[in-house]
């Protein structure tokens, strides 16, 4: 599976490199220097148990580490663990040995009890972690969540440097889940000083020390001189400025005031810079294992009617969205993106057919349409894309109100079921790990259909959920992928989303800023720990 995935990824990358400017080959990394990164929206939190969007994740990774991490692609490597774990013959028990001598930023050594505390905290309902659903397969997790136990039976410290996880059934994705930021290790004493504020004053073991956060203005991170891994990081400081519109950020990048745009370059400027030889070494483009979609809240009338949801799927002109994005993406016809194992190349999806959409609305009892609203982040080009949806739906009699807001507010509204439609542009869904389960469990599974979760469709099909759990136990790759094709076809029949496009990650940066080997990463978006500045 991994070889096939990487081959596809590299083929797409090769095609992109021939079509777009690519960063120059850098020399050996140099140490020192400070960079400035600009985003429009402030970050919501740096608490790894809570952070769950592409703007927060790279910053969280500056401060924290997990037992496992990824290499330059999607191969798992030990990080806080000294080696990959021992796994029992039946695939249910994972035993990790920790590196000794790893220090939290407060000077205390990390031990196995910290791992136990961190994973238990994610499962604690009081934490309201959107990552809790990833770890429900750990023995005793549900009993702990339900208040029937005071600890999680399947998470144990065997000794000072050994931690063991026991699952209720085999899960071929468990190691990927252990590499997620939710499983990053936190020190109990620092969390308990001020639990509600830990995300704004984080302490971890990571390559950078958190120094300052002025909400609405900036965050500052400084190099951890005692970092234990691979001679990292190279930079002395990273400053993330927020409240900077993308067009302003691009101007500041051109004048040398900043080194990196956190948001994609604005569409109005993309054609200019992507065809300008002066930008040859200042644009990085990576294929993104993502599907950007309209989430339909299936509990919110009239979207509790599958015919209405199917009508929406036929009403959206996806080709026009790609045009508005200046070609930065491809039309999506299903939930899984093309680079994900389990993608079904034979599935055609819903065609753009306004007349068919009208007929479905009439059949559902809405011949004259209805009024509804969509939540949309305020960073361009997202409002422009939502206006395109507005025009499409008007053609079939649906009056759509667009509610634009900051990214954290869109997430808050959608995750708590307070909006009938949510546009995920600028937010999701980018792979957490290279397995099709990642496009079901955290966003469409019954376990994620909870307040604060990322199941914005508030969807739960218990029959499909049981099938998904069974698929996690199957080690025969072909059989498992066929099962996912059937699962995702059923989800498309239920029309829980309108998949709109599969993304491309475009990053504009200073010619002096380099990555090792790239600034971006398929799992971490931006990877600050391997960035370096040409002196």
Buried (B, 14 or more C-beta within 10 A) or exposed (E): BEEEBBEBBEEBBEEBEEEBBBBEEBEEBBEEBBBBBBBBBBBBBBBBBBBBBBBBBBBBBBBBBBBBBBEEBBEBEBBBBBEBBEBEEEBBBBBBBBBEEBBBBEEBBBBBEBBBBBBBBBBBEEBBBBBBBBBBBBBBBBBBBEEEEEEBBBBBBEEEBBBBBBBBEBBBBBBBBBBBBBBBBBBBEBBEEEEEEBBBBBBBBBBBBBEEBEEEEBBBBBBBEEBBBEEBBBBBBBBBBBBBBBBBBBBBBBEEBBBBBBBBBBBBBBEEBBEEEEBEBBBBBBBBBBBBBBBBBBBBEBBEBBBBBBBBBBBBBBEBBBEBBBBBBBBBBBBBBBBBBBBBEEBEBBEBBBEBBBBBBBBBEBEEBBEBBBBBBBBBBBBBBBBBBBEBBEBBBBEBEBBBBBBBBBBBBBBBBEBBBBBBBBBBBBBBBBBBBBBBBBBBBBBBBBEBBBBBBBBBBEEBBEBBBEBBBBEEEEEBBBBBBEBBBBBBEBBBBBBBBBBBBBBBBBBBBBBBEBBBBBBBBBBBBBBBBEE
